[in-house]
Amino acid sequence: MRIIALLAEERLHVSELARRIGMSRPLLYMHLTKLEEAGFVAGRLELSEEGKAHKYFELLPFELVISTETIVDAIAADPTDGEE
């Protein structure tokens, strides 16, 4: 949720986003990849004036409705459910 909250304010490149959240870039990339696959964020590679590549992410418009049925279905679909 912190990733979404920060991207709701402005688009950010991965290094800046990782710094603000206090998360390693590899772990952040994992979360951003999942958010991108789900259609919540979009990433775009851009070159700085110095020629360095930065991947910027921005939040895409979405509406999320969570109901009891949604939660029950998600848990039923989780293959790790019940594993301790």
Buried (B, 14 or more C-beta within 10 A) or exposed (E): EEBEEBBEEEBBBBEBBBEEBEBEEEEBBEBBEEBBEEEBBBBEEEEEEEEEEBBBBEBEEEEEEEEEEEEEEEEEEEEEEEEE
